[in-house]
Amino acid sequence: MIRLNAFFKVKAGVTTAQVKALTDELVELSRKDEGNKGYDLFESTTQPGVFLF
């Protein structure tokens, strides 16, 4: 099994709602990929603007 954690940081002023609007479809479609065990988006609680797939 391959496990990939991808962090990314958004520009100052970009809201969580904007990030979710751009990534919700990606997350939904990726969950349907054959063999996919999980695909989620998380926001850091300690670093503003940092997200994890």
PDB file of N, H, CA, C and O in Angstrom:
ATOM      1  N   MET A   1       0.840  -1.166   0.000  1.00  0.00           N
ATOM      2  CA  MET A   1       0.000   0.000   0.000  1.00  0.00           C
ATOM      3  C   MET A   1       0.894   1.240   0.000  1.00  0.00           C
ATOM      4  O   MET A   1       1.920   1.288   0.678  1.00  0.00           O
ATOM      5  N   ILE A   2       0.489   2.217  -0.758  1.00  0.00           N
ATOM      6  H   ILE A   2      -0.345   2.178  -1.309  1.00  0.00           H
ATOM      7  CA  ILE A   2       1.175   3.503  -0.784  1.00  0.00           C
ATOM      8  C   ILE A   2       0.315   4.499  -0.024  1.00  0.00           C
ATOM      9  O   ILE A   2      -0.884   4.619  -0.275  1.00  0.00           O
ATOM     10  N   ARG A   3       0.933   5.206   0.898  1.00  0.00           N
ATOM     11  H   ARG A   3       1.907   5.108   1.101  1.00  0.00           H
ATOM     12  CA  ARG A   3       0.227   6.256   1.640  1.00  0.00           C
ATOM     13  C   ARG A   3       0.927   7.572   1.326  1.00  0.00           C
ATOM     14  O   ARG A   3       2.147   7.684   1.452  1.00  0.00           O
ATOM     15  N   LEU A   4       0.156   8.550   0.924  1.00  0.00           N
ATOM     16  H   LEU A   4      -0.834   8.459   0.822  1.00  0.00           H
ATOM     17  CA  LEU A   4       0.705   9.851   0.559  1.00  0.00           C
ATOM     18  C   LEU A   4       0.011  10.923   1.378  1.00  0.00           C
ATOM     19  O   LEU A   4      -1.217  10.999   1.403  1.00  0.00           O
ATOM     20  N   ASN A   5       0.797  11.748   2.043  1.00  0.00           N
ATOM     21  H   ASN A   5       1.795  11.686   2.022  1.00  0.00           H
ATOM     22  CA  ASN A   5       0.282  12.914   2.753  1.00  0.00           C
ATOM     23  C   ASN A   5       0.849  14.140   2.055  1.00  0.00           C
ATOM     24  O   ASN A   5       2.066  14.291   1.949  1.00  0.00           O
ATOM     25  N   ALA A   6      -0.020  15.007   1.585  1.00  0.00           N
ATOM     26  H   ALA A   6      -1.009  14.884   1.672  1.00  0.00           H
ATOM     27  CA  ALA A   6       0.419  16.195   0.863  1.00  0.00           C
ATOM     28  C   ALA A   6      -0.045  17.439   1.607  1.00  0.00           C
ATOM     29  O   ALA A   6      -1.243  17.668   1.771  1.00  0.00           O
ATOM     30  N   PHE A   7       0.920  18.240   2.055  1.00  0.00           N
ATOM     31  H   PHE A   7       1.893  18.054   1.921  1.00  0.00           H
ATOM     32  CA  PHE A   7       0.624  19.505   2.718  1.00  0.00           C
ATOM     33  C   PHE A   7       0.689  20.627   1.694  1.00  0.00           C
ATOM     34  O   PHE A   7       1.494  20.586   0.764  1.00  0.00           O
ATOM     35  N   PHE A   8      -0.159  21.619   1.871  1.00  0.00           N
ATOM     36  H   PHE A   8      -0.813  21.652   2.627  1.00  0.00           H
ATOM     37  CA  PHE A   8      -0.043  22.821   1.055  1.00  0.00           C
ATOM     38  C   PHE A   8      -0.476  24.026   1.864  1.00  0.00           C
ATOM     39  O   PHE A   8      -1.300  23.922   2.772  1.00  0.00           O
ATOM     40  N   LYS A   9       0.093  25.176   1.519  1.00  0.00           N
ATOM     41  H   LYS A   9       0.763  25.261   0.781  1.00  0.00           H
ATOM     42  CA  LYS A   9      -0.206  26.429   2.210  1.00  0.00           C
ATOM     43  C   LYS A   9      -0.831  27.381   1.207  1.00  0.00           C
ATOM     44  O   LYS A   9      -0.339  27.540   0.089  1.00  0.00           O
ATOM     45  N   VAL A  10      -1.922  28.011   1.621  1.00  0.00           N
ATOM     46  H   VAL A  10      -2.321  27.882   2.528  1.00  0.00           H
ATOM     47  CA  VAL A  10      -2.599  28.961   0.744  1.00  0.00           C
ATOM     48  C   VAL A  10      -2.120  30.373   1.058  1.00  0.00           C
ATOM     49  O   VAL A  10      -1.579  30.636   2.132  1.00  0.00           O
ATOM     50  N   LYS A  11      -2.325  31.268   0.113  1.00  0.00           N
ATOM     51  H   LYS A  11      -2.764  31.055  -0.759  1.00  0.00           H
ATOM     52  CA  LYS A  11      -1.929  32.663   0.293  1.00  0.00           C
ATOM     53  C   LYS A  11      -2.753  33.312   1.402  1.00  0.00           C
ATOM     54  O   LYS A  11      -3.891  32.919   1.662  1.00  0.00           O
ATOM     55  N   ALA A  12      -2.168  34.293   2.038  1.00  0.00           N
ATOM     56  H   ALA A  12      -1.244  34.612   1.828  1.00  0.00           H
ATOM     57  CA  ALA A  12      -2.872  35.051   3.079  1.00  0.00           C
ATOM     58  C   ALA A  12      -4.160  35.625   2.498  1.00  0.00           C
ATOM     59  O   ALA A  12      -4.171  36.129   1.375  1.00  0.00           O
ATOM     60  N   GLY A  13      -5.228  35.546   3.257  1.00  0.00           N
ATOM     61  H   GLY A  13      -5.218  35.136   4.170  1.00  0.00           H
ATOM     62  CA  GLY A  13      -6.508  36.079   2.815  1.00  0.00           C
ATOM     63  C   GLY A  13      -7.432  35.052   2.194  1.00  0.00           C
ATOM     64  O   GLY A  13      -8.625  35.311   2.034  1.00  0.00           O
ATOM     65  N   VAL A  14      -6.900  33.882   1.840  1.00  0.00           N
ATOM     66  H   VAL A  14      -5.931  33.671   1.970  1.00  0.00           H
ATOM     67  CA  VAL A  14      -7.738  32.813   1.288  1.00  0.00           C
ATOM     68  C   VAL A  14      -8.438  32.125   2.458  1.00  0.00           C
ATOM     69  O   VAL A  14      -7.792  31.725   3.426  1.00  0.00           O
ATOM     70  N   THR A  15      -9.745  31.990   2.367  1.00  0.00           N
ATOM     71  H   THR A  15     -10.271  32.315   1.580  1.00  0.00           H
ATOM     72  CA  THR A  15     -10.519  31.420   3.469  1.00  0.00           C
ATOM     73  C   THR A  15     -10.653  29.900   3.335  1.00  0.00           C
ATOM     74  O   THR A  15     -10.449  29.328   2.265  1.00  0.00           O
ATOM     75  N   THR A  16     -11.000  29.276   4.448  1.00  0.00           N
ATOM     76  H   THR A  16     -11.166  29.741   5.318  1.00  0.00           H
ATOM     77  CA  THR A  16     -11.264  27.837   4.445  1.00  0.00           C
ATOM     78  C   THR A  16     -12.389  27.510   3.475  1.00  0.00           C
ATOM     79  O   THR A  16     -12.326  26.506   2.764  1.00  0.00           O
ATOM     80  N   ALA A  17     -13.411  28.346   3.441  1.00  0.00           N
ATOM     81  H   ALA A  17     -13.462  29.161   4.018  1.00  0.00           H
ATOM     82  CA  ALA A  17     -14.536  28.122   2.531  1.00  0.00           C
ATOM     83  C   ALA A  17     -14.079  28.135   1.076  1.00  0.00           C
ATOM     84  O   ALA A  17     -14.565  27.340   0.271  1.00  0.00           O
ATOM     85  N   GLN A  18     -13.164  29.015   0.732  1.00  0.00           N
ATOM     86  H   GLN A  18     -12.769  29.660   1.386  1.00  0.00           H
ATOM     87  CA  GLN A  18     -12.650  29.066  -0.641  1.00  0.00           C
ATOM     88  C   GLN A  18     -11.863  27.800  -0.971  1.00  0.00           C
ATOM     89  O   GLN A  18     -11.994  27.253  -2.066  1.00  0.00           O
ATOM     90  N   VAL A  19     -11.055  27.341  -0.037  1.00  0.00           N
ATOM     91  H   VAL A  19     -10.948  27.785   0.852  1.00  0.00           H
ATOM     92  CA  VAL A  19     -10.281  26.111  -0.262  1.00  0.00           C
ATOM     93  C   VAL A  19     -11.229  24.938  -0.456  1.00  0.00           C
ATOM     94  O   VAL A  19     -11.059  24.145  -1.382  1.00  0.00           O
ATOM     95  N   LYS A  20     -12.224  24.824   0.412  1.00  0.00           N
ATOM     96  H   LYS A  20     -12.362  25.467   1.165  1.00  0.00           H
ATOM     97  CA  LYS A  20     -13.181  23.719   0.308  1.00  0.00           C
ATOM     98  C   LYS A  20     -13.958  23.782  -1.002  1.00  0.00           C
ATOM     99  O   LYS A  20     -14.238  22.744  -1.602  1.00  0.00           O
ATOM    100  N   ALA A  21     -14.310  24.978  -1.451  1.00  0.00           N
ATOM    101  H   ALA A  21     -14.082  25.822  -0.964  1.00  0.00           H
ATOM    102  CA  ALA A  21     -15.038  25.114  -2.713  1.00  0.00           C
ATOM    103  C   ALA A  21     -14.211  24.569  -3.876  1.00  0.00           C
ATOM    104  O   ALA A  21     -14.760  24.016  -4.829  1.00  0.00           O
ATOM    105  N   LEU A  22     -12.902  24.726  -3.795  1.00  0.00           N
ATOM    106  H   LEU A  22     -12.456  25.176  -3.022  1.00  0.00           H
ATOM    107  CA  LEU A  22     -12.024  24.250  -4.865  1.00  0.00           C
ATOM    108  C   LEU A  22     -11.673  22.769  -4.736  1.00  0.00           C
ATOM    109  O   LEU A  22     -11.356  22.123  -5.735  1.00  0.00           O
ATOM    110  N   THR A  23     -11.724  22.231  -3.540  1.00  0.00           N
ATOM    111  H   THR A  23     -11.982  22.755  -2.728  1.00  0.00           H
ATOM    112  CA  THR A  23     -11.236  20.865  -3.333  1.00  0.00           C
ATOM    113  C   THR A  23     -12.325  19.821  -3.100  1.00  0.00           C
ATOM    114  O   THR A  23     -12.044  18.626  -3.200  1.00  0.00           O
ATOM    115  N   ASP A  24     -13.542  20.223  -2.797  1.00  0.00           N
ATOM    116  H   ASP A  24     -13.770  21.193  -2.717  1.00  0.00           H
ATOM    117  CA  ASP A  24     -14.602  19.249  -2.499  1.00  0.00           C
ATOM    118  C   ASP A  24     -14.808  18.246  -3.631  1.00  0.00           C
ATOM    119  O   ASP A  24     -14.931  17.047  -3.377  1.00  0.00           O
ATOM    120  N   GLU A  25     -14.846  18.717  -4.869  1.00  0.00           N
ATOM    121  H   GLU A  25     -14.745  19.690  -5.075  1.00  0.00           H
ATOM    122  CA  GLU A  25     -15.052  17.804  -5.996  1.00  0.00           C
ATOM    123  C   GLU A  25     -13.852  16.864  -6.154  1.00  0.00           C
ATOM    124  O   GLU A  25     -14.025  15.674  -6.420  1.00  0.00           O
ATOM    125  N   LEU A  26     -12.653  17.389  -5.992  1.00  0.00           N
ATOM    126  H   LEU A  26     -12.512  18.355  -5.776  1.00  0.00           H
ATOM    127  CA  LEU A  26     -11.447  16.562  -6.081  1.00  0.00           C
ATOM    128  C   LEU A  26     -11.486  15.439  -5.053  1.00  0.00           C
ATOM    129  O   LEU A  26     -11.199  14.286  -5.373  1.00  0.00           O
ATOM    130  N   VAL A  27     -11.840  15.780  -3.819  1.00  0.00           N
ATOM    131  H   VAL A  27     -12.073  16.717  -3.559  1.00  0.00           H
ATOM    132  CA  VAL A  27     -11.912  14.774  -2.756  1.00  0.00           C
ATOM    133  C   VAL A  27     -12.971  13.728  -3.092  1.00  0.00           C
ATOM    134  O   VAL A  27     -12.723  12.528  -2.977  1.00  0.00           O
ATOM    135  N   GLU A  28     -14.144  14.184  -3.507  1.00  0.00           N
ATOM    136  H   GLU A  28     -14.345  15.159  -3.601  1.00  0.00           H
ATOM    137  CA  GLU A  28     -15.245  13.265  -3.819  1.00  0.00           C
ATOM    138  C   GLU A  28     -14.870  12.297  -4.937  1.00  0.00           C
ATOM    139  O   GLU A  28     -15.098  11.092  -4.821  1.00  0.00           O
ATOM    140  N   LEU A  29     -14.298  12.819  -6.014  1.00  0.00           N
ATOM    141  H   LEU A  29     -14.112  13.797  -6.108  1.00  0.00           H
ATOM    142  CA  LEU A  29     -13.939  11.963  -7.152  1.00  0.00           C
ATOM    143  C   LEU A  29     -12.775  11.033  -6.812  1.00  0.00           C
ATOM    144  O   LEU A  29     -12.751   9.884  -7.255  1.00  0.00           O
ATOM    145  N   SER A  30     -11.822  11.513  -6.040  1.00  0.00           N
ATOM    146  H   SER A  30     -11.841  12.446  -5.680  1.00  0.00           H
ATOM    147  CA  SER A  30     -10.671  10.687  -5.674  1.00  0.00           C
ATOM    148  C   SER A  30     -11.074   9.517  -4.799  1.00  0.00           C
ATOM    149  O   SER A  30     -10.463   8.451  -4.872  1.00  0.00           O
ATOM    150  N   ARG A  31     -12.085   9.698  -3.978  1.00  0.00           N
ATOM    151  H   ARG A  31     -12.581  10.564  -3.918  1.00  0.00           H
ATOM    152  CA  ARG A  31     -12.573   8.601  -3.132  1.00  0.00           C
ATOM    153  C   ARG A  31     -13.127   7.456  -3.969  1.00  0.00           C
ATOM    154  O   ARG A  31     -13.189   6.321  -3.497  1.00  0.00           O
ATOM    155  N   LYS A  32     -13.529   7.739  -5.203  1.00  0.00           N
ATOM    156  H   LYS A  32     -13.478   8.661  -5.586  1.00  0.00           H
ATOM    157  CA  LYS A  32     -14.103   6.723  -6.085  1.00  0.00           C
ATOM    158  C   LYS A  32     -13.044   5.958  -6.877  1.00  0.00           C
ATOM    159  O   LYS A  32     -13.363   4.968  -7.537  1.00  0.00           O
ATOM    160  N   ASP A  33     -11.781   6.407  -6.818  1.00  0.00           N
ATOM    161  H   ASP A  33     -11.522   7.211  -6.282  1.00  0.00           H
ATOM    162  CA  ASP A  33     -10.712   5.724  -7.544  1.00  0.00           C
ATOM    163  C   ASP A  33     -10.567   4.286  -7.053  1.00  0.00           C
ATOM    164  O   ASP A  33     -10.650   4.014  -5.855  1.00  0.00           O
ATOM    165  N   GLU A  34     -10.350   3.378  -7.990  1.00  0.00           N
ATOM    166  H   GLU A  34     -10.282   3.599  -8.963  1.00  0.00           H
ATOM    167  CA  GLU A  34     -10.179   1.967  -7.644  1.00  0.00           C
ATOM    168  C   GLU A  34      -9.014   1.799  -6.673  1.00  0.00           C
ATOM    169  O   GLU A  34      -7.925   2.327  -6.899  1.00  0.00           O
ATOM    170  N   GLY A  35      -9.248   1.072  -5.610  1.00  0.00           N
ATOM    171  H   GLY A  35     -10.133   0.643  -5.427  1.00  0.00           H
ATOM    172  CA  GLY A  35      -8.206   0.799  -4.634  1.00  0.00           C
ATOM    173  C   GLY A  35      -8.009   1.884  -3.587  1.00  0.00           C
ATOM    174  O   GLY A  35      -7.229   1.709  -2.650  1.00  0.00           O
ATOM    175  N   ASN A  36      -8.703   2.994  -3.736  1.00  0.00           N
ATOM    176  H   ASN A  36      -9.337   3.137  -4.496  1.00  0.00           H
ATOM    177  CA  ASN A  36      -8.554   4.091  -2.782  1.00  0.00           C
ATOM    178  C   ASN A  36      -9.115   3.691  -1.422  1.00  0.00           C
ATOM    179  O   ASN A  36     -10.262   3.255  -1.324  1.00  0.00           O
ATOM    180  N   LYS A  37      -8.318   3.838  -0.387  1.00  0.00           N
ATOM    181  H   LYS A  37      -7.387   4.193  -0.466  1.00  0.00           H
ATOM    182  CA  LYS A  37      -8.744   3.505   0.983  1.00  0.00           C
ATOM    183  C   LYS A  37      -9.245   4.740   1.732  1.00  0.00           C
ATOM    184  O   LYS A  37      -9.927   4.614   2.749  1.00  0.00           O
ATOM    185  N   GLY A  38      -8.915   5.916   1.242  1.00  0.00           N
ATOM    186  H   GLY A  38      -8.361   6.018   0.416  1.00  0.00           H
ATOM    187  CA  GLY A  38      -9.356   7.136   1.913  1.00  0.00           C
ATOM    188  C   GLY A  38      -8.764   8.369   1.261  1.00  0.00           C
ATOM    189  O   GLY A  38      -7.658   8.333   0.722  1.00  0.00           O
ATOM    190  N   TYR A  39      -9.496   9.439   1.315  1.00  0.00           N
ATOM    191  H   TYR A  39     -10.395   9.469   1.753  1.00  0.00           H
ATOM    192  CA  TYR A  39      -9.033  10.701   0.740  1.00  0.00           C
ATOM    193  C   TYR A  39      -9.796  11.801   1.452  1.00  0.00           C
ATOM    194  O   TYR A  39     -11.015  11.908   1.318  1.00  0.00           O
ATOM    195  N   ASP A  40      -9.087  12.607   2.201  1.00  0.00           N
ATOM    196  H   ASP A  40      -8.097  12.520   2.309  1.00  0.00           H
ATOM    197  CA  ASP A  40      -9.728  13.658   2.978  1.00  0.00           C
ATOM    198  C   ASP A  40      -8.888  14.924   2.944  1.00  0.00           C
ATOM    199  O   ASP A  40      -7.702  14.896   2.618  1.00  0.00           O
ATOM    200  N   LEU A  41      -9.521  16.020   3.284  1.00  0.00           N
ATOM    201  H   LEU A  41     -10.485  16.043   3.550  1.00  0.00           H
ATOM    202  CA  LEU A  41      -8.841  17.301   3.415  1.00  0.00           C
ATOM    203  C   LEU A  41      -8.930  17.728   4.868  1.00  0.00           C
ATOM    204  O   LEU A  41     -10.007  17.727   5.464  1.00  0.00           O
ATOM    205  N   PHE A  42      -7.788  18.092   5.430  1.00  0.00           N
ATOM    206  H   PHE A  42      -6.913  18.093   4.946  1.00  0.00           H
ATOM    207  CA  PHE A  42      -7.728  18.564   6.811  1.00  0.00           C
ATOM    208  C   PHE A  42      -7.071  19.936   6.836  1.00  0.00           C
ATOM    209  O   PHE A  42      -6.201  20.239   6.020  1.00  0.00           O
ATOM    210  N   GLU A  43      -7.500  20.755   7.780  1.00  0.00           N
ATOM    211  H   GLU A  43      -8.207  20.509   8.443  1.00  0.00           H
ATOM    212  CA  GLU A  43      -6.885  22.063   7.987  1.00  0.00           C
ATOM    213  C   GLU A  43      -6.099  22.025   9.294  1.00  0.00           C
ATOM    214  O   GLU A  43      -6.588  21.514  10.302  1.00  0.00           O
ATOM    215  N   SER A  44      -4.897  22.559   9.279  1.00  0.00           N
ATOM    216  H   SER A  44      -4.500  22.974   8.460  1.00  0.00           H
ATOM    217  CA  SER A  44      -4.079  22.593  10.482  1.00  0.00           C
ATOM    218  C   SER A  44      -4.751  23.441  11.562  1.00  0.00           C
ATOM    219  O   SER A  44      -5.324  24.492  11.275  1.00  0.00           O
ATOM    220  N   THR A  45      -4.672  22.976  12.781  1.00  0.00           N
ATOM    221  H   THR A  45      -4.206  22.123  13.014  1.00  0.00           H
ATOM    222  CA  THR A  45      -5.213  23.747  13.908  1.00  0.00           C
ATOM    223  C   THR A  45      -4.154  24.653  14.520  1.00  0.00           C
ATOM    224  O   THR A  45      -4.462  25.490  15.368  1.00  0.00           O
ATOM    225  N   THR A  46      -2.907  24.487  14.091  1.00  0.00           N
ATOM    226  H   THR A  46      -2.657  23.807  13.402  1.00  0.00           H
ATOM    227  CA  THR A  46      -1.816  25.282  14.661  1.00  0.00           C
ATOM    228  C   THR A  46      -1.146  26.215  13.663  1.00  0.00           C
ATOM    229  O   THR A  46      -0.441  27.143  14.058  1.00  0.00           O
ATOM    230  N   GLN A  47      -1.365  25.971  12.355  1.00  0.00           N
ATOM    231  H   GLN A  47      -1.938  25.217  12.035  1.00  0.00           H
ATOM    232  CA  GLN A  47      -0.727  26.789  11.326  1.00  0.00           C
ATOM    233  C   GLN A  47      -1.792  27.315  10.367  1.00  0.00           C
ATOM    234  O   GLN A  47      -2.273  26.567   9.516  1.00  0.00           O
ATOM    235  N   PRO A  48      -2.160  28.561  10.487  1.00  0.00           N
ATOM    236  CA  PRO A  48      -3.185  29.121   9.605  1.00  0.00           C
ATOM    237  C   PRO A  48      -2.807  28.974   8.130  1.00  0.00           C
ATOM    238  O   PRO A  48      -1.663  29.205   7.738  1.00  0.00           O
ATOM    239  N   GLY A  49      -3.791  28.585   7.329  1.00  0.00           N
ATOM    240  H   GLY A  49      -4.721  28.397   7.647  1.00  0.00           H
ATOM    241  CA  GLY A  49      -3.571  28.477   5.892  1.00  0.00           C
ATOM    242  C   GLY A  49      -2.865  27.218   5.436  1.00  0.00           C
ATOM    243  O   GLY A  49      -2.531  27.095   4.258  1.00  0.00           O
ATOM    244  N   VAL A  50      -2.629  26.273   6.343  1.00  0.00           N
ATOM    245  H   VAL A  50      -2.901  26.372   7.300  1.00  0.00           H
ATOM    246  CA  VAL A  50      -1.962  25.019   5.978  1.00  0.00           C
ATOM    247  C   VAL A  50      -2.999  23.901   5.974  1.00  0.00           C
ATOM    248  O   VAL A  50      -3.765  23.734   6.922  1.00  0.00           O
ATOM    249  N   PHE A  51      -3.001  23.144   4.883  1.00  0.00           N
ATOM    250  H   PHE A  51      -2.378  23.280   4.112  1.00  0.00           H
ATOM    251  CA  PHE A  51      -3.957  22.058   4.690  1.00  0.00           C
ATOM    252  C   PHE A  51      -3.202  20.782   4.366  1.00  0.00           C
ATOM    253  O   PHE A  51      -2.035  20.808   3.976  1.00  0.00           O
ATOM    254  N   LEU A  52      -3.900  19.657   4.537  1.00  0.00           N
ATOM    255  H   LEU A  52      -4.848  19.635   4.854  1.00  0.00           H
ATOM    256  CA  LEU A  52      -3.319  18.338   4.285  1.00  0.00           C
ATOM    257  C   LEU A  52      -4.327  17.484   3.543  1.00  0.00           C
ATOM    258  O   LEU A  52      -5.486  17.378   3.944  1.00  0.00           O
ATOM    259  N   PHE A  53      -3.871  16.872   2.453  1.00  0.00           N
ATOM    260  H   PHE A  53      -2.930  16.958   2.127  1.00  0.00           H
ATOM    261  CA  PHE A  53      -4.674  15.845   1.780  1.00  0.00           C
ATOM    262  C   PHE A  53      -4.202  14.519   2.288  1.00  0.00           C
ATOM    263  O   PHE A  53      -4.719  13.480   1.877  1.00  0.00           O
TER     264      PHE A  53
END
